[in-house]
Amino acid sequence: MSLAERLGEAQQRIANATLAAKRELDSVTLIVVTKNHPAQLVLDLIDLGMRDFGENRDQEAAPKALEVRAGSDIEHRWHFIGQLQSNKVKSVVTYANSIHSLDRESLLDALGKATLERNTPLDVFIQLNLTDDEARGGIRDGELLPFAEKVLGHPGLNLVGVMGVAALDNNLERDFGLIRAASEKLQTVKPEAKLISAGMSEDFETAIAFGATHLRIGSAITGKRQY
Ligand SMILES: *Cc1c(COP(=O)(O)O)cnc(C)c1O
């Protein structure tokens, strides 16, 4: 299958899932995760109408973002979706339009500092830890509101919603239900922070049923990653 065919198929599945969930098609943004693929793939996706791209490593994303900007005049957006080291923040804020992986206080402090001088605040999603495993990173349910209050104290950051990754234990409904509940909770302190970044190649239809607004789809569209 070609890139265009895989993209078309994913878009059809998204359309079917939004219809089944009685949602508007434009309530869902497709972010194509282009990690481990060259800039040319992003340029090809821009030609196919895509405008939102996801990356998870600064070392790879920073040069790719430059290459894509040099190769296309069409406005597009980069979403940083991977674990972010504080020492990479200065670089990431130069090209990223949003950070989906705000998962701890030290990162919040680094992002707050790096965005102080911005004219337009940087969009951030709070990444949730849906497990009992502290080591997995992400904000636990009990810490969500206190952490959100801290995010709101940073003028350079615009808190837009929550992000979650479903565990691979076949309990998608539970996980996406927890993400939706966290989103509702977050809206009690910031009503506009309604976005939900959830859903990957294997589970995006369920994510749509549970209210995901930003899908992060990689391999289903890009094909196998070249490691
Ligand atoms: C790689 C990645 C994705 C995309 O995964 P696929 O299974 O290829 O769709 C989504 N979210 C995050 C955080 C990722 O690192």
The ligand as an SDF file (V2000), in Angstrom:
LIG
                    3D

 15 15  0  0  0  0  0  0  0  0999 V2000
    5.1610    6.4630   18.6500 C   0  0  0  0  0  0  0  0  0  0  0  0
    4.0690    7.0810   19.4280 C   0  0  0  0  0  0  0  0  0  0  0  0
    2.7480    7.1130   18.9340 C   0  0  0  0  0  0  0  0  0  0  0  0
    2.3410    6.4730   17.6220 C   0  0  0  0  0  0  0  0  0  0  0  0
    2.3650    5.0730   17.7410 O   0  0  0  0  0  0  0  0  0  0  0  0
    1.8060    4.1180   16.5910 P   0  0  0  0  0  0  0  0  0  0  0  0
    1.5120    2.8460   17.3030 O   0  0  0  0  0  0  0  0  0  0  0  0
    2.8840    3.9920   15.5790 O   0  0  0  0  0  0  0  0  0  0  0  0
    0.5840    4.7430   16.0400 O   0  0  0  0  0  0  0  0  0  0  0  0
    1.7940    7.7610   19.6950 C   0  0  0  0  0  0  0  0  0  0  0  0
    2.0880    8.3290   20.8780 N   0  0  0  0  0  0  0  0  0  0  0  0
    3.3320    8.3130   21.3970 C   0  0  0  0  0  0  0  0  0  0  0  0
    3.5790    8.9460   22.7250 C   0  0  0  0  0  0  0  0  0  0  0  0
    4.3540    7.6850   20.6890 C   0  0  0  0  0  0  0  0  0  0  0  0
    5.5830    7.6760   21.2100 O   0  0  0  0  0  0  0  0  0  0  0  0
  1  2  1  0
  2  3  1  0
  2 14  2  0
  3  4  1  0
  3 10  2  0
  4  5  1  0
  5  6  1  0
  6  7  2  0
  6  8  1  0
  6  9  1  0
 10 11  1  0
 11 12  2  0
 12 13  1  0
 12 14  1  0
 14 15  1  0
M  END
$$$$
